Amino acid sequence: MSQQDELTAMRQHVDELTRRVGRLEQALEAALRGAAPAPPGTPKPPAPVELVTIPDTPYDSTLWTDSDDEGLGARDRHAP
């Protein structure tokens, strides 16, 4: 068996393993929810996205007291 044939066979095994793990995950999720498992090949629903609201108000300037300028070092110290 040539190296190319071995590589092709390995890819096929990995693809089959990926499919079987996907089906196992779907069956496990369904069992945990108490529902019947989805038929093979059914795509998984997208995971819910958690949104974070960032306020438009400016930050309190005291948050930055005693902070270093990133990449520049501390204000009261000099480079060697």
PLY file of the C-alpha trace (Angstrom):
ply
format ascii 1.0
element vertex 80
property float x
property float y
property float z
element edge 79
property int vertex1
property int vertex2
end_header
0.00 0.00 0.00
1.45 3.36 -0.99
1.76 6.30 1.34
-0.96 8.14 -0.61
-3.34 5.17 -0.21
-2.63 5.06 3.52
-3.29 8.80 3.81
-6.59 8.47 1.91
-7.68 5.57 4.12
-6.76 7.54 7.25
-8.81 10.54 6.09
-11.80 8.27 5.49
-11.45 6.81 8.99
-11.23 10.30 10.53
-14.30 11.44 8.56
-16.28 8.39 9.74
-15.17 8.96 13.33
-16.25 12.61 13.10
-19.69 11.59 11.81
-20.14 8.99 14.55
-19.09 11.40 17.31
-21.56 13.97 15.94
-24.37 11.43 16.05
-23.37 10.40 19.56
-23.41 14.04 20.71
-26.88 14.54 19.22
-28.20 11.40 20.89
-26.71 12.44 24.22
-28.18 15.94 24.01
-31.57 14.48 23.13
-31.38 12.00 26.00
-30.50 14.77 28.43
-33.46 16.80 27.22
-35.74 13.76 27.31
-36.51 13.94 23.60
-36.08 11.44 20.80
-32.71 11.65 19.05
-32.55 13.53 15.76
-32.16 11.42 12.64
-28.60 11.06 11.32
-27.44 13.97 9.21
-29.67 16.51 10.96
-27.66 19.68 11.60
-27.30 20.82 15.18
-29.10 24.05 16.08
-26.76 26.98 16.68
-25.76 27.66 20.25
-27.46 30.71 21.80
-25.32 33.84 21.71
-25.02 35.83 24.91
-24.94 39.55 24.15
-23.22 42.05 26.40
-24.46 45.63 26.42
-21.70 48.24 26.52
-22.88 51.62 27.80
-22.22 54.80 25.78
-21.33 56.79 28.89
-17.62 57.55 29.38
-15.66 55.57 31.94
-14.74 57.08 35.27
-11.21 58.56 34.84
-10.22 57.36 38.33
-10.21 53.82 36.91
-7.00 54.70 35.08
-5.17 56.26 38.04
-1.79 54.57 38.67
-1.97 52.69 35.39
0.96 52.27 33.03
0.77 53.33 29.43
0.75 50.02 27.63
3.98 49.55 25.75
5.51 52.73 27.19
6.07 51.65 30.79
5.39 53.55 33.97
5.20 57.36 33.87
7.68 57.99 36.68
10.35 55.51 35.51
12.89 55.70 32.70
14.16 53.03 30.36
17.62 51.66 31.21
0 1
1 2
2 3
3 4
4 5
5 6
6 7
7 8
8 9
9 10
10 11
11 12
12 13
13 14
14 15
15 16
16 17
17 18
18 19
19 20
20 21
21 22
22 23
23 24
24 25
25 26
26 27
27 28
28 29
29 30
30 31
31 32
32 33
33 34
34 35
35 36
36 37
37 38
38 39
39 40
40 41
41 42
42 43
43 44
44 45
45 46
46 47
47 48
48 49
49 50
50 51
51 52
52 53
53 54
54 55
55 56
56 57
57 58
58 59
59 60
60 61
61 62
62 63
63 64
64 65
65 66
66 67
67 68
68 69
69 70
70 71
71 72
72 73
73 74
74 75
75 76
76 77
77 78
78 79
